[in-house]
């Protein structure tokens, strides 16, 4: 069952049972997944994440408003250096939305 979660600026569909599957990146030491965001407010969305059960590095590739419009759907690629418990945060125009998820390695 999909669960929508959001506020006046950003909405997401929470991962099923709180688990976000990620695939190993070929030739890299990271695992990544595609993740959709919905912007209520116009502007560039940024994504960040902090690992809650240990250290970790995170990077995000969020598409630009000139590619997908000022509001609405915008895709992103989220890359984690380790599976584990992560707090993921999206931001647009100074407004944030955070959720906690368990990132797991999905076998191909």
C-alpha positions in Angstrom: 0.0 0.0 0.0 1.4 3.4 -1.0 1.3 6.2 1.6 1.4 9.8 0.6 3.2 12.1 3.0 3.7 15.9 2.6 3.2 19.5 3.6 2.5 22.8 1.9 5.7 22.6 -0.1 6.6 19.0 -0.9 4.9 15.6 -1.2 6.3 12.0 -1.5 5.1 8.5 -1.6 6.7 6.8 1.3 8.4 3.5 0.6 6.4 0.3 1.3 6.9 -0.8 4.9 9.5 1.9 5.2 12.0 0.0 3.1 13.8 1.8 0.1 15.4 -0.8 -2.2 18.6 0.4 -3.9 20.7 -1.2 -6.6 24.5 -1.5 -6.6 26.1 1.0 -9.0 28.4 -0.7 -11.5 32.0 0.2 -10.9 31.1 2.3 -7.8 31.0 1.7 -4.1 27.5 3.1 -3.8 23.9 1.9 -4.1 21.2 4.1 -5.7 17.6 4.4 -6.5 15.3 6.6 -8.4 12.9 8.6 -6.2 10.0 10.9 -7.2 9.1 14.2 -5.5 6.1 16.5 -6.0 6.7 20.2 -5.5 3.8 22.3 -4.4 5.9 25.5 -4.3 7.9 26.4 -7.4 11.6 26.2 -7.6 14.6 23.8 -7.5 14.2 20.9 -5.1 17.4 19.7 -3.3 17.8 16.5 -1.4 20.0 15.5 1.5 20.3 12.5 3.8 21.9 11.5 7.0 22.6 8.0 8.1 21.1 7.4 11.6 22.7 4.1 12.4 26.3 4.9 11.6 28.4 7.1 9.3 27.7 7.5 5.7 27.9 9.6 2.5 25.0 10.6 0.3 24.5 12.3 -3.0 21.5 13.3 -5.0 20.8 14.2 -8.6 17.5 16.2 -8.7 16.3 17.3 -12.1 15.9 21.0 -12.8 12.6 23.1 -13.0 13.5 23.9 -16.7 13.3 20.2 -17.4 10.1 19.4 -15.5 8.3 22.7 -14.9 8.3 25.0 -11.8 6.0 22.7 -9.7 4.7 19.2 -9.7 6.6 16.0 -10.3 10.4 16.0 -10.3 12.5 12.8 -10.4 15.8 12.3 -8.5 18.5 9.7 -8.2 19.6 9.1 -4.6 22.9 7.4 -3.9 24.0 6.0 -0.5 27.4 4.5 0.4 25.9 2.0 2.8 22.5 0.4 3.4 21.0 1.3 6.8 18.6 3.7 8.5 18.6 7.1 6.7 16.7 10.4 7.2 16.1 11.8 3.8 15.1 15.5 3.4 13.8 17.4 0.5 13.9 21.2 0.4 12.4 23.9 -1.8 12.2 27.6 -1.1 13.4 27.1 2.5 10.6 24.5 3.3 11.6 21.0 4.1 10.1 17.5 4.2 11.9 14.6 5.9 11.2 10.9 6.3 13.1 8.0 7.8 13.6 4.9 5.7 15.6 1.7 5.8 17.8 1.5 2.6 18.5 -2.1 1.6 20.5 -3.6 -1.3 18.1 -5.1 -3.9 19.5 -8.0 -5.8 19.4 -7.8 -9.6 
